[in-house]
Amino acid sequence: MSIWYPYTQMQTLGKVPIVSKGKGSFLYFTDGTKAIDAISSWWACIHGYSYKPLNRVLKKQVDTFSHVMLGGLTHQPALQLAEKLVEITPKGLNHVFFSDSGSVAVEVALKMAIQYWSNQGNKDKVKLISCKNSYHGDTFKAMQLSDDSDFTVAFSHLLEKDFVVEIPENPDDYSQALQNFENLLITHSSTIAALIIEPIIQCAGGFKVYSPDYLDALNKLCFKYNVLTIYDEVATGFGRTGKLFGTNHAKRVPDIIVLGKGLTAGYIGHAATIASTKIYQQFKSKDHDKALMHGPTFMGNPLACVVALKSIEIFQKKDYLTKINNIENTIKQFFETIQSEEILDKRVLGAVGIIEVKNEKSVIGFKEFALKNQVFIRPIGKMVYLMPSYRIKKKELVKILVVMKRWFEK
Ligand SMILES: *Cc1c(COP(=O)(O)O)cnc(C)c1O
């Protein structure tokens, strides 16, 4: 086969549905069938497919200019999006660096964090703290900072971790984890550049939800021991957790935030790394070697920028947080009715619903079962989860939930 699919054992690959059209929450296939997309194409298509207001701004921009490099040139869509992102992200995050995917934006954040120290003459602070159950992308450093999993197993011999912090799920009982964390900082902070963490909910690495107070406590300790904080909001950003950003659930703001996925509503791959002024200042100098030496070819692509701007405008004007809240309530209510011996836990946060099973075997065949029932959904390991578009209709959402219920009650 000429095409090589992601995360796929090509030898045992079955038939892959061929999409001919997307509209709203629906994907249409060349064989005449259709399905509701329960996971909005890796959580990116937050307005669903082929949303007219987004299509319109893209068409207009294509006729103006589709791309121009951001090295030595600039343009209004990039300038405006940078300003908009500064305006809507938590206070203090003021400097936007664009890139073309979440993994790359994570790499940029790590380079910023390490160079922040080296620009001050400190070449010892190079290690990173990552979290149990984390996922930060598929490039090498991002893999190293992700928890061990199917995604990383082929390279485990190359991915030795610096330090790993526990993420206790019980919101009332994290004092031991916090003590361990402080002990780690007491002993090693002189060699540590930063902590990287997904705020409030960890996604592809295990879909664990944890307390904003714990996040704040980690942030506070990092501040105390001179370790930078990077919040990876690639999955949590743009409303997914019920607030505009996962960080908004907490009181403290990180030094660097990473955005991707929902940023461009699934139209074009794009991402952003946003740094506080404290970070940015350390790169300003007469010395060229102190500049940030990174520049993805497609950074600040104007098509990506105009679609992101329009997506954010609609999100705010049409009160998407209320839509997300309604999705959360519907999932919560329906999950109550799904009972099965095979289920270990059910979790709901914003427009994310997760059913974790005890044994991965319980979900073998689920994807095919769902597709037969006109729902596209793809479990990760023991997690059956939905992360629909925010414009999903109530009856479409219920349909997804009914299919999940029928699977577990079969
Ligand atoms: C998806 C994801 C990434 C990687 O983004 P890509 O655009 O796939 O490179 C990084 N961090 C988190 C939290 C993600 O969910």
The ligand as a Tripos MOL2 file, in Angstrom:
@<TRIPOS>MOLECULE
LIG
   15    15     1     0     0
SMALL
NO_CHARGES

@<TRIPOS>ATOM
      1 C1         -2.1980   16.1310   20.3020 C.3       1 LIG1
      2 C2         -1.3400   16.6640   21.3760 C.ar      1 LIG1
      3 C3         -0.0310   17.0880   21.1120 C.ar      1 LIG1
      4 C4          0.6090   16.9410   19.7460 C.3       1 LIG1
      5 O1         -0.0090   17.7260   18.7850 O.3       1 LIG1
      6 P1          0.2440   17.3890   17.2220 P.3       1 LIG1
      7 O2         -0.4390   18.5230   16.5170 O.co2     1 LIG1
      8 O3         -0.4010   16.0730   16.9790 O.co2     1 LIG1
      9 O4          1.6990   17.3660   17.0110 O.co2     1 LIG1
     10 C5          0.6930   17.6330   22.1480 C.ar      1 LIG1
     11 N1          0.1720   17.7500   23.3860 N.ar      1 LIG1
     12 C6         -1.0840   17.3580   23.6720 C.ar      1 LIG1
     13 C7         -1.6070   17.5410   25.0530 C.3       1 LIG1
     14 C8         -1.8830   16.7870   22.6830 C.ar      1 LIG1
     15 O5         -3.1130   16.3720   22.9710 O.3       1 LIG1
@<TRIPOS>BOND
     1     1     2 1
     2     2     3 ar
     3     2    14 ar
     4     3     4 1
     5     3    10 ar
     6     4     5 1
     7     5     6 1
     8     6     7 2
     9     6     8 1
    10     6     9 1
    11    10    11 ar
    12    11    12 ar
    13    12    13 1
    14    12    14 ar
    15    14    15 1
@<TRIPOS>SUBSTRUCTURE
     1 LIG1         1 GROUP 0 **** ****
